Amino acid sequence: MRHDGGLHNLHKRVEVHDAWTENLKLNKVGEIIEDDSCFFDDGDKSRRYHAFSRDWIANEIFRRIEPDGKTMG
């Protein structure tokens, strides 16, 4: 995975309880990512460093492909 992409930041705040294991498995963070729009409101499609969203996205990918549905944590 690259360190840059179109979803450099999330527009909705991830609350502490969203990151609890049981809520991750209920797709709470996944819903935030899915509801967010990529790129900027002005239509700019250039890539941005995504330090704030990369780990959330990586965990959602891992959780979906891990046979037992475990999280990275």
Contacts in CASP RR format, 6 or more apart in sequence:
PFRMAT RR
TARGET T0000
AUTHOR 0000-0000-0000
METHOD contacts of the structure
MODEL  1
MRHDGGLHNLHKRVEVHDAWTENLKLNKVGEIIEDDSCFFDDGDKSRRYH
AFSRDWIANEIFRRIEPDGKTMG
1 54 0 8 1.000
1 57 0 8 1.000
1 58 0 8 1.000
2 47 0 8 1.000
3 49 0 8 1.000
3 50 0 8 1.000
3 51 0 8 1.000
3 54 0 8 1.000
4 47 0 8 1.000
4 48 0 8 1.000
4 49 0 8 1.000
4 50 0 8 1.000
5 47 0 8 1.000
5 48 0 8 1.000
5 49 0 8 1.000
5 50 0 8 1.000
6 38 0 8 1.000
6 39 0 8 1.000
6 45 0 8 1.000
6 47 0 8 1.000
6 48 0 8 1.000
6 50 0 8 1.000
7 33 0 8 1.000
7 36 0 8 1.000
7 38 0 8 1.000
7 39 0 8 1.000
7 50 0 8 1.000
7 53 0 8 1.000
7 57 0 8 1.000
8 48 0 8 1.000
8 49 0 8 1.000
8 50 0 8 1.000
8 51 0 8 1.000
8 52 0 8 1.000
8 53 0 8 1.000
9 50 0 8 1.000
9 52 0 8 1.000
9 53 0 8 1.000
10 32 0 8 1.000
10 33 0 8 1.000
10 36 0 8 1.000
10 52 0 8 1.000
10 53 0 8 1.000
10 56 0 8 1.000
11 36 0 8 1.000
11 37 0 8 1.000
12 32 0 8 1.000
12 35 0 8 1.000
12 36 0 8 1.000
14 29 0 8 1.000
14 32 0 8 1.000
14 56 0 8 1.000
17 23 0 8 1.000
17 28 0 8 1.000
18 24 0 8 1.000
18 28 0 8 1.000
18 29 0 8 1.000
18 32 0 8 1.000
19 29 0 8 1.000
21 71 0 8 1.000
21 73 0 8 1.000
23 29 0 8 1.000
24 59 0 8 1.000
24 63 0 8 1.000
24 71 0 8 1.000
25 63 0 8 1.000
25 69 0 8 1.000
25 71 0 8 1.000
29 56 0 8 1.000
29 59 0 8 1.000
29 60 0 8 1.000
30 56 0 8 1.000
30 60 0 8 1.000
32 56 0 8 1.000
33 53 0 8 1.000
33 56 0 8 1.000
33 57 0 8 1.000
33 60 0 8 1.000
39 45 0 8 1.000
50 57 0 8 1.000
58 72 0 8 1.000
59 71 0 8 1.000
59 72 0 8 1.000
59 73 0 8 1.000
62 71 0 8 1.000
62 72 0 8 1.000
63 69 0 8 1.000
63 70 0 8 1.000
63 71 0 8 1.000
63 72 0 8 1.000
END
